[in-house]
Amino acid sequence: MVVVAHNWDELRRFMWDYVGIVRSTRRLQRAAHRIRLLQEEVCEFYAHFKVSPDLLELRNLLLAADLTVQCAQQRQESRGLHYTLDFPCPGDVARNTLLTPDAHPLNPPIPRHLQAQAT
């Protein structure tokens, strides 16, 4: 499917440009916006086309990209290989970046009776 191949290429390019080694808050916001738009397209594909391995791969790549951007947005320091223009210095202590499940186009909301188990 040409559209899936095009979206995969777009994802690869903007992740390299906006979420690569040198980052900024604005670039991360742009990447997050593009990811949301592509996620909406993937949801539309699920409704109108036969699910293919390429579509599943695109969905998974978008999920990985989304998680990467969320982690990068939480880290307000430059550490290791990644340099953030808005936060050029490392923090005093290295901390893990933890994400919690939330609802977005590729992750349906956790049913109420299962929420306690998810935390």
C-alpha positions in Angstrom: 0.0 0.0 0.0 1.6 3.3 -1.2 0.1 5.4 1.6 1.5 3.1 4.3 5.0 3.2 2.7 4.8 7.0 2.4 3.7 7.3 6.1 6.5 5.0 7.2 9.0 7.1 5.3 7.6 10.3 6.8 7.8 8.9 10.3 11.4 7.9 9.8 12.4 11.3 8.4 10.7 13.5 11.1 12.0 11.2 13.9 15.5 11.7 12.6 15.1 15.5 12.2 13.1 16.3 15.3 13.9 13.5 17.9 17.5 12.7 16.9 20.6 13.4 18.8 20.0 17.2 19.1 16.5 18.0 20.3 14.4 21.0 21.4 11.1 21.3 23.1 9.6 22.7 19.9 10.9 19.9 17.7 9.5 17.3 20.1 6.1 19.1 20.0 6.2 19.0 16.2 7.0 15.3 16.3 4.2 14.5 18.7 1.8 16.4 16.5 2.8 14.5 13.4 2.6 11.2 15.3 -0.9 12.0 16.4 -1.9 12.7 12.8 -0.4 9.5 11.5 -2.0 7.5 14.3 -5.4 8.9 13.2 -4.7 7.8 9.6 -3.8 4.3 10.8 -7.1 4.1 12.7 -8.8 5.1 9.5 -7.0 2.5 7.6 -8.1 -0.2 10.0 -11.7 0.8 9.3 -11.5 0.9 5.5 -8.8 -1.5 4.4 -7.7 -5.0 4.9 -5.1 -5.2 7.7 -1.7 -6.0 6.3 1.7 -6.7 7.9 2.9 -3.3 6.6 0.0 -1.6 8.4 0.7 -3.5 11.6 4.4 -2.5 11.4 3.5 1.2 10.8 1.1 1.0 13.9 3.9 -0.5 16.0 6.5 2.0 14.8 4.1 4.9 15.6 3.6 3.5 19.1 7.4 3.2 19.6 7.9 6.8 18.3 5.1 8.1 20.5 6.8 6.5 23.6 10.2 7.9 22.6 8.8 11.4 22.2 6.9 11.2 25.5 10.1 10.1 27.3 12.1 12.9 25.6 9.6 15.5 26.6 9.7 14.5 30.3 13.5 14.6 30.4 14.5 18.2 31.0 18.2 17.8 30.7 20.9 16.8 28.3 22.3 13.5 29.3 24.4 10.9 27.5 24.1 11.0 23.7 21.0 13.2 23.5 21.5 17.0 23.7 18.5 19.2 24.4 18.9 22.8 23.2 16.4 24.0 25.9 18.2 22.1 28.7 21.9 22.0 27.8 23.2 20.7 31.2 22.7 17.3 32.8 20.7 17.2 36.0 22.4 16.6 39.3 21.1 13.0 39.5 20.3 10.6 36.6 16.7 9.6 36.9 14.6 7.0 35.0 11.8 8.3 32.7 8.6 6.4 33.6 5.5 6.5 31.5 2.1 5.4 32.6 -0.6 4.0 30.4 -3.1 6.5 29.0 -5.6 6.6 26.2 -4.6 7.5 22.7 -5.6 6.3 19.3 -3.5 3.1 19.4 -4.1 2.3 23.1 -7.8 2.0 24.1 -8.7 3.1 27.6 -8.1 0.6 30.3 -11.5 -0.7 31.6 -12.3 0.5 35.1 -12.2 -3.0 36.7 -8.6 -3.5 35.3 -7.2 -0.1 36.2 -6.1 -1.2 39.7 -4.1 -4.1 38.2 -2.4 -1.7 35.7 -0.8 0.5 38.4 
